[in-house]
Amino acid sequence: KVGKFIVGEKLGEGSYSIVKRCMHEETKQQYALKVVSKDRLPTANLEKQVRKEVKIMQYLRHPNVVTVHDVLMSERNMYI
C-alpha cells in the first residue's frame, strides 16, 4: 500500500523504475504506478530532473501524454 493506493502486480520495469497496477482504495479506480528507486538513479542531479519533469507533467493535458494524478515520496522511492 502506498498512500491511499493498494499496489498490485508488476506491469513493467526499466532502468530506474518499476510500473505496477494500483487501485485507489476509496474510488476503486485503477491506475499505473511508477515506482522510481532513488538508489538506482545514477546521480542526485537526475533526481532533481525527474522531480522537475513530474511537476511539468502534472499540468499537461494532452491525449498523447500520460496524466499524473498524484506524486508521493518516501526516503527510498518516488511514486508517480
N, C-alpha and C positions, 0 to 999 in steps of 0.2 A: 504494500500500500504506500502511495506517495500522495500526501495531502488528502484530498477528497477523491482520489482515483484508486481503483482496485486494478493492480497490474496483472496482466495475463501473459500469454505465450510470446516468445520472441518471433518477430516478423522478418528481421534482417539485421545485418551487422556491417559496420565499416571500420575504418582505421581507429577512429576516436570514440565511436558511439555504437549503441545497440538500439534498435527500434522494437518496441513491444506494443502489443494491443493493451488498451486500458479502458476502463469504464468508470464514468462519474457515478459515485455511489448513490447520489440522490436522484439525478435525472435519468440514469441508466444509459445515457448517450455514450457511444463508443468512439474512441479516438486512437490515433497512433501516438505513442510516447517515445520521444527520442531521449535517451539517457547518455549524456556526454560525460565521460570519465575525466575529471581534471588531471588524474595521474597519467593518463595516456596522451594528453596534449604535450607536444614536444617543447613548448616554451610558454611562459606566463603571458607573453605578448599575444599568443594565439588565443588564450582565454579571453583577453580583452577584446580581440577581434570578433570572437564568437558572441560575446555579450552585446557588442555594437550591432552585429548583424541581426540578432534576435530582436533587439529593440526596434530596428527598422522594419523587420518583418511583421511586428505586432500592428503596425499602422497601414500595411499594404492590404488592399482588397482588389484582387485580380483573379480571374478563373484559372490562370496557369501558375499561380503561386500558392503554396500551402498556407493556410490560415493558422497563425499561432494564437491559441486560446488562453494559454497560461504558461508561466515560467516559474519553476520552483528551484531553489538552491539548497544544497547541503554542503557539508565540508568537503565531500569527495566527488559529488556529481552535480551536473546541471540537468534539470528535467524540462524538456520543451515539448 
